Amino acid sequence: MLVVNTSAATCNIIIITDPTGKDPNGAAGGSMSFAENMFQSTFIMSKEHHFTVLSGGEGNQTPRLGAIVETIKRLNNGESASNAASAASNFPGIRIMCGGPTIGAAVGGSFDVYVVTVDDDGTITATPASGGLASLPPGKKGAIIHLRNTHGNPLYGSAATVRRDTAIMIGKMIRDGYPATEILGASFEMVAKNAGEKYGGGGNNLVSSLTTGDMFTPSKLNTTGYPMDEPYSKACPECGWSVSFPSGENYHTCPYDGTALKTIYAYDLLASSITVTKNSTNVYIYGTDNAGVSGTTKEIVQYSVKQKGYNAATIASDINKAIDNSYLLGVNYIEPKDINIVESTRSVGIYFNPLPNHRSSPSWNLPISSSILDIIGSIQTAIGLILIILVLFRSTLFSSFNKNRR
C-alpha cells in the first residue's frame, strides 16, 4: 500500500505592483512550506486569464482540491477575486488565495494574513486579518501574505513576527518601485531564513505567464522540496553558463572563459526565472518529463541564444551536441522544425520526441544497416559459445585427440 502524506502550503503570497497589467513583471504569486509534498497544485496559474490560485490549510487533500476547482471555475467565469476566494468557506480548514494584475487579490477560509496597500503618495498600510475573507481591491498596489508555522519546524512560533516584518518589507519595496517578481524572491528569502517555512513550492509571473514549475518542488513523494534559502547553482556572469548543486561544488571558474562563478541562491533564482528582462530567454519544454531534461535544456538554450542569437539551427545543434555528450538522456535528436521561436516575447519552445523502449540515447548513424550488425552479432555470439565449449571440455577433447593419434 502506498501512503502519501498530505501537504499544505503554509506561506502564500500575492504581490501587485502594477494594477493596470501593463508592466510585464507587475504581478506575482507563490507558495512554499516546511511540509512535504509541495507540488505545483499549491501554486496554479492560468496563462490565458492571468490569475493564480494558491492553496493550503489544515484540511485534507480532497476538500482542498474541491476548493481549488470551484475557485478556478469562478475566476474563469469572470467573477472577482473576492467571490472566487470565498469558495474556501465551503470546505472546512481550507485556505484559498487568488488574484491577478487587474482583479486584485483575496484570501478565503482559514488564514492568518497581512493585507498591504501602497497609495500613490507612498503611504503604506499593513492590516492583519484572520479567517473568513480578506481582499486587496482591484486597482490598488499592494499584497497579501499568509504565513503559519508547520509542526516540527525548528523555528515554530516565529510566524506572527515574520508575517508582519515581511508585509512591511513588501510595502517598502512596492513604494520604492521594485517589480512584483523581485519582491516575491525577497519575501521568500525572509520567510525561509526567519520562519523556516522554506521548501518549494515556487512562484508565478501573472502578467507574462512565467512559472518556476517543478524547479523547486519535490522529485519524490513524501519528501520536501528544495530549500529556498540555500545555494541552487553557480553561474558565469559573462557567458551565462551554469551548473546546479551538488555538482556546483566541484566548479569554481567557467569552463569556457575562466571567469569566477557566482553562487545563485534559490530565492534569487526564483525571482530571475519569472522576471522578464531585455536579456532573458523564456524556454518551454514539451514532449518529455525525464528528470533533468528541462533544466539542462533551458541552460543550453539560454547559452546558445546569448552567444548566437535566436537561430533554430544553432539551438538544435547545441542541443544535439548535449545529447551526444550524454548531458540529455531519453530524448531523440531534434531538428530546427522542432523549435518554435517567438523573438518578440523572447520565448523558445523545444519539442522533444522521447526515445522508445526506455533507451537513453539515440542510435548511431552508421554507414551500414543495423540488420547487418545484428547478423554479425549473432555470428560473434555463436563463435563465443564454441570457444566456451572448447574451454570447458578441453581436457576431454585433448584425451580423445591423443587416443585417435595412437
N, C-alpha and C positions, 0 to 999 in steps of 0.2 A: 504494500500500500504506500502510495506517495503522499506524504504530508507536506503541504505548502503553508508556511506561516503567513498570516495576514499582515499587511503593512499599510501604514497611512503616513502621508507627508505631514510633518509637524511644523514645517516652515513653508508658507505660501506667500508670495509677493507679486503684486501687480503695480507697475510704475508707468505713469503717463506724463511725459514732459511736453508733448505737443498734441493737444486735443483736437487739432484740425486734421490730423492724419497725413500731413504733408512731409514732415521730417521722416526719412527712412528709418531712423533709429529712435522715433519718438514715443514708442510704447513697448513694454517688455513685461514678461511674467515668468515665474519659475517656482520650482518646489525642491525641497530636499528634507532629509530626516536622519536621525540616528538609527532608525529601524532598518530591517532587512527588506529585500524585495521592492526596492524603489524603481519600479519600471515606468515606462513612458505614459501609462494611463493616468499617472498623477499630474501630468502637465500636457494636456491635449491642446492642439492648436488647429484652427480652421484657416487654411491658406486662402480659401475663397472669400470667407466673410471676415477674416482678420480679427478673430477673438480667441481667447484661451480659456480653458476650464481647468482649474486646479482643485484637487480633491484631497480629503483627509478626514480625520475624526476618529472617535473611539469605536464606532460600529464596525461590523464585519463587512467583507468584500461584496456580498450580494446586494445589500441595500445601497452601498456606495456606487456600484455600477448602475443601479436603478436611478439614483440621483443624478449621475453623470449623463445618462441617456436623456432624462427628462430636461435637464438644463440645456443640453445641445439642441434638443428639439425646439425649445422655446427661443433660443438665440437664432436658429435657422429660420424661424417664423417671424423674425424681426422684432421680438419683444425686447424690452430694456434689460440691462444687466441686473437691475434690482429684481424684476419679475422672474428672470431666469434663476438667479441665486436663491430666491425664496423657495424653490423646489426642494431644497435640502430640509426644510422644516417637516416634510412628509416622511423623512427617513431618520429615525432616532439615532442620535450620536454621530451623524454625518455632517461634514462641512464641505461646502462648495464655494469657491471663489471664482469669479469670472469677470471678463472685461475686454475692452478693445480701445483703440485710439480715439474713436468718435462716440462710443457708447458709454464711456466712463467705466467704473468697476464697482463690484458689490460682493459681499460675502454673506452667506446664509447658513443657518443651522447652529452647530456647536463650535464656538470660536472665542479666542481672546486676541483682539487686534488693536492696532492704531490706524486711524484714518488720517492721512496727511493731506493738507491742501496748501497750495502756494499761490498767493494772489499776485497780480501784475506789479504791485508796488513792493514785492519781496516779503510780504508778511507770511510767516509760516505758522500753521495751526496743526497740532497733533492731538487728536481726540481719541481716548481709549473707548472700546466697546466690547461687550461680551454677550454672545448668544443672540439669537433672533435674526436680525437683518441690519447690515450697515453698508453704506454706499459712498462712493466718490462720484458726484454728479457729472454728467456729460458736459464738456466744455471747460472743465476745471483741470489745472495742473495739480498733480498730487500722486498719492499712492495708498495702498492698503497693505499692511504687513501683519501676518499671523505668525505667532511663534509660541510653541509649548515645548516642554522637555519630555523626551521618551524615558520610560522607566528603564533603569540600567545605565543611563548616560552618566558618566563620571561628573559632569557639570550640572547635574539635576538641581533645579532650584534657581537657575540663572535666567530663565526665560523672560520673566517680567522686566527685569532691568535691561536686558539686551534688546528686548522688543521696543522699549521706549527709546533707548540710545540709537538703535538702527533707524527708527522712524525720524528722529531729529536729524540724523546724518543724511537720510534721503531728502528731507525737506531742504537742507542747506545746499545739497548738490543740485537739486532742481532749481533753486533760486540762483545758483551760480552758473547755470547754463549747461550742465553736463547732460548728455543724452541718456535716455532711459536704459539702454543696453549696458552702458558703462556703470550706471548706478546699480543695476542688478548685480553685476560682478562684485562691486564694492560691498553691497549688502550681504552677499553670500560669504564674503571673506569675514565680515564682522560677526555674523551669526555662527559660522563654522568655528572660528577661533574662540569666541567668548561664550557661546551657548552649547557647543558640542553637537548640534544637530547638523552634521557636516557631510552626510553621504548623498551623492546624486542618485536620482533626480537630474535636473537640468533646467535649461531656460529656452524661451522663445522670443523672437523679434516679431511683434504682432503687426507691424506695418509692412516689412519686407518679407515676411513669411520664412524666416530662417529659424532653425532649431538645432540644439545640440544633439537631438535624437538619442541614440544609445551610447553616446560618448562617455557618460559618467554612470550609467545605470549598471546594475549587477549583470555579470555574464552567466551566473548560475543561480538556480533557485535557492532560497533561504540563505543568501549572503548579502552583505552590504554593498552599496555602490562605491564609487571612487571618492576618497576623502577630498573635499573641495579646498582644504587648506594645505594640501601637500603638493610637491612638485609633480607635474604631469609629463613634461617633455623638456628637451633642450633644443634651441633653435639658433640658426646662424642669422645675425641681424643684417648681413649683407645680401646673401642669396636666398634666404628663406628655408634652407634645408633644415629638417628637424628629425629628432628621434625621441620616442616615448620611453618613459621609465617602465621597467627597471633597466632596460638596455642603455638608457641615457647615462647611467652611472659610469659606463665604460668610455664615454666620449667627452672630450674637453675642448676640442677645436673642430672646425668644419672640415670634412674630408675633401672638399672641393677647393676651398681657398685659404684654409688655415686660420680663419677668424675664430676668436674665442666665442664659445657658445653661451647663450643666455638661458638661464633656467626659467621656465614658464610654469607658474603655479596654476592649479586647476581653476581657481576663480578668475584669473586673468584670461585663461584660455576660453572660459565660458563667455566672457564679455567680448573678446575679439572674434569668436566664432559666430556670434549673432550680430555683430556691428558691421554695417556697410561703410566701407571707405573707398576712396578712389583707387587704392591699390589692392583691394580684396577681391578674391575669386570665390564664388559660391559653387561648390561641387556637389552634385547629386548622383547617387549610385543606384542603379537598377539591375535586377536580374539575379542577385546573389545575396545571401545572408551569411556567407562564410566569414568566420572570425578573422579580423584583421584586414580584410579586403577593403572595407570602406575607408578606414583611417589611412591606410597606406596609399590608396588610390588618390585620396584628397591631397596628400602631401606631394605626390608625383605630379598631379595636375597643376597645383599651385606653383610648384617649382618650374614646370615646363612653361606655364603662361608668363611667369615673371621673366624667364630667360629668353623665350622665343615668341611670345605673344599668343593670341587666340588663333591657333592654327591646328585644325583637326588632325592633319597628317603627322605633325611633330608630337602632338599629345599622344596619338595612337602609338607612335614609335617608342616614346618613352615608357608607356605602359607595357608594351610588349617586351621591352628590354627587362623590365622588372619581373615579368613572368618568366623569361629565360633565366634570370638570376635567382629564381625561387623566392622573390620577395612577395609575390602574389600567387596563391595556390588555389586550385579548384576552379579556375576560370579559363576560358579559351582566349586565344589571341583576338584582338579587336581590330576593326578597320575604321577609317575616317567616317564612314557612314554610320557607325555605331556611336558617334559622338555628336551631341546636339549643343551648339554654342549660341548663346544669346548675349552678344557683347554689350548691348545697351544696359543690361542688368548685371553684367559681369558674372554670368552663370554658365556652367558647363555640366551637361548631363552625360553620364557614361553608362552605356547599356551593355552589360556583360551577358555571355552565354555560359552557364555552368557546364563543366565537363561531365560526361556520362560515366556511369559505373564507378563513381567515387574516386576517379583519377585526380591526382594533384597537379599534374602539368600536361600541356598538350603533347600530342605525338610529334615525333621528329619529322621534318620534311626531307625524306631521304630520296636519292635518285633511283632506288629500286622499289618494287612493290612490297608491301608488308606481307603478302602471301608467300613470297619467296623467302622472306626471313622466317616465317612460320615453318616452312619446309626444312630450311637449314637448321632451325632449332630442333626439329624432330629428329633429323639425322644425327645432330650432336648428342641428343638425348639417347638415341639408340647406341651410338658408339660408347657413350659413357657407361651405359648399362653393361655392355660387353666387357669393358675394362674392369668394371666392378666384379663381374663373374669370374674373370681371369684371376683377379687378385684373391678372391675368396677361395677358389679351388685350385690354386697354383700347385700346391704340393701333390694333389691327386693327379693333375694333368702332367706334372713332371714324372711321377711314378709310371703313369700309363705310357708316356713317351719313351722312357728308358726301357720298359718291357718290350715295346714294339721294336726297338733297336736291336735287342737281343734276338 
